[in-house]
Every structure is written in structure tokens, then in C-alpha cells.
């Protein structure tokens, strides 16, 4: 893959190389540093930022006087040598060694020897172990500097073809409809190297002890480039509004900053999650953030952050869930309406007992010698019946109340028992023989009590209605454990059964054989069971009558 | 007066599948001065039936298994003329007609008004003016 730069066939530009042809065939520049003199002489001072400014001034004011083809090929522009002459070296010099070049220029300038020369190993994307040399020559004068780089080419592509690929990549990002940010997280890379050198392995506990590191990361990691889609997402007037510290990303989700930091430290390739995003114009969005960290030999200054606005999607999903819940509740209330007589009877029963016990108490009290012991006994029975009535009212209210589904571990037998409350009277009134065989020691299931009750009530109503006024109606309920460890509920009746042609369609919405029914009961039962990770199936019994089966996954063993 | 009537305190059978209601009826009938025996269903009552054991039957209409109407029919089929008071949580004209046609002396709504019940018990037991709705041409104990 790698090759030495060819030294032959270089129609050089007429510059005589003083250093015995050493740099013939290597990239070579002649620079006029006169405009940069004042900065060169002043030298760098102060912190990192001042240093960066100084480098930019030195290289921005040092102009290319001449350049050989090798240099043109390696870092030049499409238009070639002519276009490079007279322009600042900063425009062409690879950024990863700007500091080194400025530094060597300053050292040579400070050297009193007329043939001063400095050499240094630098890093480069293009060359292996490149060596940078800067020197001055007596003939050319103090402001003229010669620059050469010697090394083995890593890649056949020249710097400008790399730049062209970079340009393509920039264009791609620019035109991507997805919001993308380019982020420079190198500072944290260095911080993490140091932490690792200090023996930090568990970054989470380190962050617990040093929460200020997150704040530091939010400041030191910087957004360097933003595509128009991202600017739009953020409600920024211009993409440059976002260039700066990444903290603006995490204003509404500080925990995300922590998790991204952890992922970076742990050298994960990427991190994605859904978070809240506060835009520049104050909106609060739900977005999926995906951070992709660079790994060597990629350009380490390119961390890519992708954002996807999920606000509408999540809102639609929530609306859909709400609609489903409303719909399920409406069906529940409609079913309860059908059962009003049965329910009224259920409530009336304890009320009648209360009434009678109260009358009896009054009779004991109105005697010449009131039997207080009896009254105490009757009053406690009144309390018990009142409590019972209250429980029934609570259960009815639970079935009609608007509430978000609550996922709790449940005993399916209890659910069946409670569902029976709503139909017991109906079943008695029609002289239907009800038998229940509830399995003992069943595992619990995870679900919403009211919705599962709704399913059982629905199936009971169907059975009772199927039996109709027929004599000797029978309904059998049973619970047990299925072959796959699931909890099963089975209801069988001795009604007319389901016409074979309808068996495949009974769970479809609006399928009904009843005159007054809407045909939503079984469709809703099925959607409830599906939401619970279970299912429902219907069949006919060989001896006549229908059989419905429900199954629900058992609660996972906590062990 | 109490001692005087002790030997012939009428025994009222009470049949209701709901325990709270059954207990309440027993207490009410007891405070009215009668003796009671309670059964949780028609079958239990029929099993405990013996000539002259009960003077009157108070039964719920709607019960699992055999309902009050059927119970009365069975009772009559056995030849009993025991007065029957029906109590129902869901009174309706058709049910009332069936109950009275089957020989019930009263068809009362739950919750039952205590003085109404007492009036009916008294008349059923022959303490009052007559036997109310009951046909009184077959007054002899049967079987």
C-alpha cells in the first residue's frame, strides 16, 4: 500500500535546493514571512486559545512564493501551482501540523545563523513518520523560509483528493434530510486517557463522585458543524447559531449527557436513546439522539450526532393509545348497561339485608326492655352488609371509570370471581347451572385487572345470551396451567355453538350475529388479550356448545 | 302471655340463597315472636320438610337451582297447603300472577316492609281476618 514518493521525473520549478538535493522529490515550499514578522517575533503566549490565534496569524500571513509539483499534488488545489502562489500557507497546510509549522518558523526566525534550520517529526494523515524541515538561506534573505516534508505516503490519494472526499461528505451531510451535527469531542478523549492512566475503570462511579466532569464535557465538547435540517429542528435562524458547546443539546435531558459521556469513556462505537430536546425557540421535542464516536484511524475530531424528531410520532401513538382506551371503556360501559338488572340486583341484595336488619333493630329497641345485645349483633351485620354494598359499587365504578391501564401481577382466579359478580344474578335468573373449577396454586399473570375482567364478563355474557331461554343451560368455567406454562381460562356452554363458517370471523370488528349487538365485544377481547401478550381462541365442543379459551403468560419468576 | 303461647309458637321456614338476607329475615321474623328455620335453597328445605314441622314458608323467588315458584309447585304436588310468602328483589306482574296462581298468600318486594310482612304472616297463620289471597277451601294439612 505505501510507497516512497518518487524522486525522479519531477520537473522542478527552478529552485535550487541547498540541502544537497535531500528534499528533491519531497513536497517543498518557499514562503514569504515578512507580513507575519511581527507575530513571529512576538512569539506565542498565554493559554491554548492565544496559542491557536498566534498559529493562525503566522500561517495566515506567510505567503507561498513557490511550491514544487509534489507539494501541489499532495496538498494543492484543483487548479494547481499557479493558484497557490501568493496565498497564505494556512490555506493548504494540513491542520494537524499547523502548530508544528508555525513553531519551527518562529524558531528559525529567532536563530541568528543565516542558514538556520529546524527539523521535527510531525503527524500526518498522508505520510508515515513524516519529518518537517524549515530553513533559511543566506541568498534569499531573512523573511524567506523554505519548508519541506519527508516521509512515506500512506495513501495513494493526495491530500486534496482526501479533501475532496471530505467535501463530498460535507455535502452529503448538508443535504441529508436528517438533522446531523458534527461534534469535536477530542478534549474528552484526552481527559479519558488521563483518567484511564490514573486507573479509573468504572466511569459511572467516577461521575457520581465528580459530577462536574459532565458540566466540563458539555462545555469542552463542541458542535463544529450543523446541517440545515438540524438548524430547522432547533429553530435556529442560521446553522452557526448552534456552533459552540454541546450543552445546548442536553438542556432538557441532563441524564442523557451523562449516558453519552459514559458511552464515550467505555469506547462504545455509538449511543442512542430517546430524550427531550429544548429548541432554541423554546419548544420541547421528543427526539431520538444517536451519537457515533470516531475510532482510530478515523478523524478523531468527527463525532457525528444524529437527531430524529419523534414528537409527532409519540403524540400520535399516545392519541392512538387514548383512543383505544376510550373505545375499550365505551365497550365496557355498554356491556355493563346490558347487565344493569343483574348489577342492580347485586347491589340491592346487601341493601335489602341492611333494611331488614334495621327494622328488626328498631323493633328490639322499641320494647319496654330493649335487647341491646341483639341490636349490637344486628348493627354489626348492617355494617358488614354496607361494606359489601360499598365493595360492589367500587367494582362497578372501576369498570366504568376512566383510567390508564395498570399493569400489576394478578391472580386470574380472582379476576374470574370478580367478573362473576356482574352476571351472577343473570345466571340465577335464567336458572343456568354455573360450575367453576379454578386451578389451585396458579402462577400470577401481569395485566390490567379491569380489562381482563372485561374480557371474562364479555365471554360470560356471550354464553348466557347463547343459552338464551333454553332449559337446563350450563356454563362451565375453569382455570389452569397450559402446556407452555401459560395461565389458561376456559369457558364452555351448552348453547347452540358457533356456526362453523363464522369461527374464523368472530374476532373481526363489527362481526355480529346478534340483532342489537355492534359486534365489537370479541374484537375488543382479542385486542385486550394481544396487548397482554396472550391470546383468545374459539371452538365448538363435540357435544355441542361453544368453548372460548384465553391464555396469558405467567408472571416471570423473580429469581 | 309469652308462657301461654310458648308451646304453640309457629315455626316459619325461611329459604334464601343470600346468607345476609336469610339471617336478616330470620331475625325479623323472630322479633315478631315466631320461631324460624333457615335454608339456603329449595333442595335443603325439601330435604328438611316433615309433616307439621313448619307453619309457613317465606321464600326468595330467584335462586340458583330450583326457584321459589318451582318450590311452591313441588310443595303443592306433595300435597302441602302450607302458606307461602314469596319475596323478590325484582317484582313483576307476570311473576306475581304465577306466584299467586300457584297458591302463594303474598308476593312481596325486597326489601320487605316489616309491618306488611307481619300482616301477611298473621293472616297466613290464621290469626287475622282470613288467609288473604290464599284459597281457603283446602285448609286441611295434607299428608
Interface residues (C-beta under 8 A of the other chain):
Chain A: X341 X345 X348 X349 X350 X351 X352 X353 X354 X355 X356 X357 X359 X360 X363 X364 X374 X378 X381 X384 X385 X388 X425 X427 X428 X429 X431 X433 X434
Chain B: X17 X18 X20 X21 X23 X24 X25 X27 X28 X31 X32 X62 X63 X64 X65 X67 X89 X90 X110 X111 X112 X113 X114
